[in-house]
Structure formats: structure tokens, C-alpha cells
Amino acid sequence: MPLIDPGTKAPAFALKDQHGETHRLSDYAGRSVILYFYPKDDTPGCTQESCEFQAALPKLKRREAAVLGVSILDEKSKAKFADKHGLTFPLLADADHEVAEKYGVWQKKSRYGRSYMGIVRTTYLIGPDGKVAQRWDNVKVDGHVDAALDALV
């Protein structure tokens, strides 16, 4: 599936977090949501990005916005990652990459001459109306959280 363009209704989803609680996009209706897809728990870039979102939580709460991290691997992996780094926002387990596919971030990647399918680091800002307000492709971690905060209305 292609990436979701700004102005398009964000695809619905229901995924479990690190505590086994189900989160649906509809649970956040009327609020802005920063939905970031990251390749894998507890890797350097994913850890930096997640920790920077954690540090930004007070600013997000003041703006009545939520942040949700999504990657493959199961809830146990998410719980271990969250506990290790003090992450208190929902990290959603998309073990079968169904949601990643809906959002177009499950793509062919290559490393060391080997091709494989995986999550391409992408962030969506979903507005209170449930539509994609902005999308960041092939995210570079440095400065990304600040850019996402600046995009919140």
C-alpha cells in the first residue's frame, strides 16, 4: 500500500501496547496524534527517537496531543524496551505488520547487499478530525521530535 497523503483520512487500527491494552485510533478522536513508525525496539536510532518523544510529553499534553510508537515485535519486547528506557506512552505491537502496511511504511529495504521487508521510519501527524495533517518520510532522528511539535496546531 502507498503512504497516506496529507488530507486523507488516517486508516483505523487496533493494536496492543506494552501493557497489553488495546489502543484504537478512534480512542483519540478530537485530539492530534503523532503516530511514529520505528523499525525495531531497543536499537540506537529507535531508542533516541522514543526517548526524545518521552521528554516531549509535557509539551504534548499541554497541546492535548498524544504520541503512539508502532513497530513490529510483540508486547513483551515493547514492555522490555519501555521499562529499560522509562517510556510511559503507548508503544504498539504490530507483529504481523498489518498496520504498517495500511500506512505504507512496510517496504523493501536493503542492507549489506541483502534485501528484506521492514518498517521505514515514518511519522504521521493525525489531526483532531482523523485526517493526516503532515507526514515525515525516511525520518532522520536528530531534530525530528521538535519538527513534529512545531507542526502541532
N, C-alpha and C positions, 0 to 999 in steps of 0.2 A: 504494500500500500504506500502511496506517496505521503510525504509530510503534509501536515494540516496547515493551510494558509490562514493568515490573519483574516478575521471577518467571518470565518467558518465556525459553525457550532462544534465544540470540542466533543469527541466521542465519549460516550458514557463508559464507565468501568466500575468494577467492584473488586478490590484486592485486599488481602490481609496484611497488617503491619507486623512489626517486630513483637507485638504483644498478642497476636492472633485476632485482633479486632479488625472487622471489615470496614473499609472506607470506600464510599461511593462518591463520584464527582458530584452527584446531586445533593450530598450532605453539605456541600459548600456553596449552594445556590445563594446568590446575593452578596457573595464575597469574592474578592480576587484570589486566585490560586496560582502560585508559582509551582509548576509541575516539572521537575527536572529528572531527566533520564540519565543514569550514570552506568558505565559498563560493569563494574563489579565491586562488591563490598571490600573494604579494607585494603585498597590499593592506593598508592600515593596521591594521585590526582583526585580520585573519588573521596578520599579522606579529607583532603584540603577543601574541596568544594562543600562537602557536607558540614565540616566544622565551621566554615565561613557562614553558611546558612544558619547554623546553630547560633553563632554570635550575633546574627542579624535579627533573631526572633523578637527582641523588644521593639525594634523598628517596624517589623511586620505586624505585630499585634497592635501597635498604635494606628496602623493603617487598615486594621481589620482584614488583613490578608493572611492566607495560610500557605505553608510550603509543604510539599509532598515529594519525597525522593522515590524513584522507581528504578529497580534493576532486577536482573534475573537472580537466581538463587532463592532459597526458601526463607521462611520466617526465622528459623534458628540462626541462619547466617546473619540476617538483619539484626536479631537480638544481640548477638555477639559483637557485631560492628557498633551498634548503638551503645552498648554497655562500655565497650573499650574506649569510646571517644566522647561519652557523655551527651549523646544525641537524643533529644527529647521529642522531636517532631516525628510524624509517621514516615517510616521507611517501608515502602510497599513491595511485597514479593510478587514478581511477575515471572514465576519459574518457567511457565510454558511460553513466555514472550508474546502472549496474545495481545496485551495492551500495547506493548512496544510496536507490534505490527500495525495495530489500529492507528497509532500516531506516526507511523512511517520511519521509526528510528531503528528498527531491526533490519540491518543492512549488511551487505557483503563487505568484509574488512580484510586487510592483508597485513601480515607481519612476518618478517624474515622470509619472504617468498611464499608463505603459506596463506591460502585464502580460507576464510571461515565466516560464519554469520555471527553477528553480535550487535550490541547496542552502541549506536553512535551518540556521543554526548550531545544532548539537545535539551533545551529548556523552552517550555511554553508558559506564557503568561495568559491565563484564562480570566476574562473579566467577570464581573458580577452577573452579567447576562448569559454566561455559559459559552461565550464565543471567544475564540483565540484572539487576543489583543496584540500579541507580539510573539515572535519565535526567534530563538537564537540557535543557529546551526553550528556543528563542529566546534562546540564551546571550548574556549581556552579558559582555564580555571582562574588565572590571575585577573582580578577586576570584574569578574562576571557577576558576583553577588551584588556589587554596587550598581552595576548596569541594570540588573533586574529590579533592585529597589528604586532606582531612578525612574523606571518605566511605570511604576505603580501610580495610579491617578489618585 
